[in-house]
Amino acid sequence: MSNYKSGLDYAKSQDQNDELAPYRDQFHIPKDKDGNEWIYMTGNSLGLQPKSTKSYINQELEDWANLGVEGHTEAKNPWLPYHEFLTESMAKVVGAKPIEVIVMNTLTANLHFMMVSFYQPTKSRYKIVIEADAFPSDKYAVESQLRHHGYDDKDGLILWKARAGEELARYEDLEAIMESQGDEIALIMIGGVNYYTGQYFDLKRITELGHKHGCIVGFDCAHGAGNVELNLHDSGADFAVWCTYKYLNSGPGSLAGCFVHERHAHNKDLNRFTGWWSHNKQTRFNMRHEFDVLPGAEGWQLSNPPILSMAAIKASLDIFNEVGMKKLNEKSRSLTGYFEFLLKQLGEDVIKIITPIDPNERGCQLSIQVLNADKILHDKLTEAGVISDWREPDVIRCAPVPLYNTYQDVYHMVEKLKVILNG
Ligand SMILES: *Cc1c(COP(=O)(O)O)cnc(C)c1O
């Protein structure tokens, strides 16, 4: 992408020619106390609120006020099947078939429920592989699963590490782990897009490698869903989980997503934790039937879901559905490529981008290492109206989100960084 240009005029003309630019207006952009819009670069942490969210939630509040329990069947969007209204759009976002996708619970909870079914250790095959820089919650979750099954978590956990002096994990090192210990490994569980480096792993390659060695393969796609085209079905992964409050803009702590590959859809023998919402819809309310599990990912639901949170997810998915991941991905590549172009002009001796340079190996986030930086740099950026994310010891994570960030956001962010670095 060598046709990027420096200068504010270029950013302005890019915004003018951007087909997705009008979508920014569909979001609330937070402002500082003087009324200036923030340069919001943390959609990877908490996505912004669509302006439509309020009316989606209000609809359910009104139906609850006016209908009480009758809302389960009589609400404009009846609550009994409400989760079904999300399935198709969510499946499109993650590249799955509707039968493979369900919105339920929260992210780490879903990870545990998936491991209840898909982590079935035996005496000789019980180890779990995760990436060394995995999100802490994922690491804690897999460690506790090891302990739950009576294994030592130090012995049972294999870390796929970047080499000394490098930031990114290499596939040949995962292959080496599989060659040497493959028959002791029960599960490979990787963050599909690493939260720290922004590295987007080749899900299909990892899945094929794992399956070749007889392992189950699952991904935590919290930083992938709504950010990259995940193609979960084609990846062949056994399961995946993700949250909806990052790139999916569904509000703090909102419900999470879960993918179970079609090949497991009708396997009633899979061990699982169940509840009445995993049970056959036709006989669910007879209450006295033997348990009869639903096919597909729906068969992992436990409870009747929180409709208010689902309404926020529906508001967001309706936007995603309208735009489509393909167009989002096109803008994302262009916007993040521009960001990279401008950052490099600050001098590669001062700034090091640890996120992969290849657009196929990243989403919109760039993780920026700044020479001799400490948290003061981040605080100064915040003071200047740039909302970014600081990770010790010296990394700023910034995610220009194609739905609501602009080329001018990116331009001004780098200009402000330049002023701070020179000051
Ligand atoms: C954001 C994130 C989490 C957070 O988990 P919650 O259960 O939603 O609190 C876990 N894992 C990854 C990889 C994440 O990016």
Ligand as a Chemical Component Dictionary entry (heavy atoms), coordinates in Angstrom:
data_LIG
# 
_chem_comp.id                   LIG 
_chem_comp.type                 NON-POLYMER 
_chem_comp.pdbx_formal_charge   0 
_chem_comp.three_letter_code    LIG 
# 
loop_
_chem_comp_atom.comp_id 
_chem_comp_atom.atom_id 
_chem_comp_atom.alt_atom_id 
_chem_comp_atom.type_symbol 
_chem_comp_atom.charge 
_chem_comp_atom.model_Cartn_x 
_chem_comp_atom.model_Cartn_y 
_chem_comp_atom.model_Cartn_z 
_chem_comp_atom.pdbx_ordinal 
LIG C1 C1 C 0 -11.699 -9.780  26.668 1  
LIG C2 C2 C 0 -11.236 -11.157 26.815 2  
LIG C3 C3 C 0 -11.655 -11.965 27.889 3  
LIG C4 C4 C 0 -12.569 -11.450 28.965 4  
LIG O1 O1 O 0 -13.363 -12.471 29.468 5  
LIG P1 P1 P 0 -14.804 -12.195 30.124 6  
LIG O2 O2 O 0 -15.244 -13.541 30.532 7  
LIG O3 O3 O 0 -15.667 -11.574 29.059 8  
LIG O4 O4 O 0 -14.614 -11.249 31.252 9  
LIG C5 C5 C 0 -11.198 -13.269 27.924 10 
LIG N1 N1 N 0 -10.375 -13.758 26.979 11 
LIG C6 C6 C 0 -9.941  -13.003 25.933 12 
LIG C7 C7 C 0 -9.036  -13.591 24.906 13 
LIG C8 C8 C 0 -10.349 -11.679 25.837 14 
LIG O5 O5 O 0 -9.906  -10.931 24.831 15 
# 
loop_
_chem_comp_bond.comp_id 
_chem_comp_bond.atom_id_1 
_chem_comp_bond.atom_id_2 
_chem_comp_bond.value_order 
_chem_comp_bond.pdbx_ordinal 
LIG C1 C2 SING 1  
LIG C2 C3 SING 2  
LIG C2 C8 DOUB 3  
LIG C3 C4 SING 4  
LIG C3 C5 DOUB 5  
LIG C4 O1 SING 6  
LIG O1 P1 SING 7  
LIG P1 O2 DOUB 8  
LIG P1 O3 SING 9  
LIG P1 O4 SING 10 
LIG C5 N1 SING 11 
LIG N1 C6 DOUB 12 
LIG C6 C7 SING 13 
LIG C6 C8 SING 14 
LIG C8 O5 SING 15 
# 
